[in-house]
Every structure is written in C-alpha cells, then in structure tokens.
Amino acid sequence: MSDFGMNEMQEMQKELQNNYKGRWEPITPETGKNKLLWMIGEVGEVIDIVKKNGGEKSCTDAGLRKELVEELADVLMYYNDVMLCYGISVDELKQVYTAKIERNMTRW
C-alpha cells in the first residue's frame, strides 16, 4: 500500500467540492469559519466514541474502530476544506509544520 498524503487528500477534496458546486457553500475565505465549526463538530464525534467506550475498546472493537476512523476521515475532510478556503497549499503547510516541529524539538 502506498502512502496517503496531503496532496492526494487535497486533490480528492477539490474533486468532491467540484462535484457539489452550487449545492454546497463555496470554498472561500468567508466560508472558512463554517468549515472550522463543522470540523470541530466532527472532532466532538471522535471524542464521544472514545469517551463512551474507552481508548482500548475504540481501537480493538472492529465496529467501534470503523466508526472512529470514519469520524477521523470527516475531520480530515473539513481540515482540507479549511486549507482550501484560506488558500493554504500543502507546501506552505509543510514548511510551517516542519519549522514548528524543529522548534518543539528543543522547546522543553
């Protein structure tokens, strides 16, 4: 199995958004806030699964694990929408993420 990276996710998300163009709110900086709020809602669904079932069971029970991964996929979909709304490229994210990791490696 090959890596599943941000570039591939971004392309898939663009395709999904194009498929529903005119039916879903547009991908613009003005709608970025809404995408963030939807993403937080999906994070809440992930938290609910773990809170109600515990971390271990959420990982080992096949049905719960499927739900957990599906909700995490929803989080990533909205995350990618947010990046698209604000015009953040994968390369820009990589540069900032790498710099942040380097700072955190020596922070504590």
C-alpha positions in Angstrom: 0.0 0.0 0.0 1.3 3.4 -0.9 1.4 6.5 1.4 -1.7 8.6 1.6 -0.6 12.1 1.8 -1.9 15.7 1.9 -1.5 16.3 -1.8 -3.7 13.3 -2.6 -6.3 14.4 0.1 -6.4 17.9 -1.3 -7.0 16.7 -4.9 -9.8 14.4 -3.7 -11.3 17.2 -1.7 -11.2 19.5 -4.7 -13.0 16.9 -6.7 -15.6 16.4 -4.0 -16.2 20.2 -3.8 -16.5 20.5 -7.6 -19.0 17.6 -7.6 -21.3 19.6 -5.3 -20.5 23.0 -6.6 -23.7 25.1 -6.4 -25.3 22.8 -3.8 -22.7 23.2 -1.0 -21.4 26.5 0.2 -18.5 27.7 -1.9 -14.8 27.3 -0.8 -13.9 30.9 0.1 -12.3 32.7 3.0 -15.8 33.8 4.1 -16.9 30.2 4.5 -13.7 29.1 6.2 -15.2 29.8 9.6 -18.2 27.5 8.9 -15.8 24.7 7.8 -13.9 25.1 11.0 -17.1 24.8 13.0 -18.1 21.7 11.2 -14.6 20.2 11.7 -14.9 20.9 15.5 -18.2 19.1 15.4 -16.6 16.1 13.8 -13.8 16.2 16.4 -16.5 16.0 19.1 -17.9 12.9 17.4 -14.4 11.3 17.7 -14.2 12.3 21.3 -17.6 10.8 22.0 -16.6 7.4 20.7 -13.5 7.3 22.9 -15.2 8.8 25.9 -18.2 6.4 25.8 -16.1 3.3 25.0 -12.6 3.9 26.3 -9.5 4.2 24.2 -8.6 0.5 24.2 -12.1 -0.7 23.1 -12.3 2.0 20.5 -9.1 0.6 18.9 -9.8 -3.1 19.3 -13.5 -3.5 18.7 -14.0 -3.7 14.9 -17.2 -1.8 14.8 -16.1 1.0 17.0 -12.7 1.2 15.2 -14.6 1.6 11.9 -16.7 4.5 13.4 -13.5 6.1 14.9 -11.6 6.0 11.6 -14.7 7.3 9.7 -15.1 10.2 12.0 -11.4 11.0 11.8 -11.8 10.9 8.0 -14.6 13.5 8.4 -12.2 15.7 10.5 -9.6 15.5 7.7 -12.1 16.3 5.0 -13.1 19.5 6.8 -9.4 20.2 7.6 -8.7 20.1 3.9 -11.7 22.3 3.2 -10.3 24.9 5.6 -7.0 24.8 3.8 -8.7 25.3 0.5 -10.9 28.1 1.9 -7.8 30.0 3.1 -5.6 29.2 0.1 -3.1 27.2 2.2 -1.0 25.0 0.0 0.4 21.6 1.0 3.9 23.1 0.5 3.2 26.1 2.8 1.8 23.8 5.4 4.8 21.5 5.2 7.2 24.5 5.7 5.4 25.8 8.7 4.8 22.3 10.2 8.5 21.4 9.8 9.6 24.7 11.4 7.2 24.2 14.3 8.4 20.6 14.8 12.0 21.9 14.9 11.1 24.5 17.5 9.3 21.9 19.6 12.2 19.5 19.5 14.2 22.0 21.5 11.5 23.7 23.5 11.4 21.6 26.7 
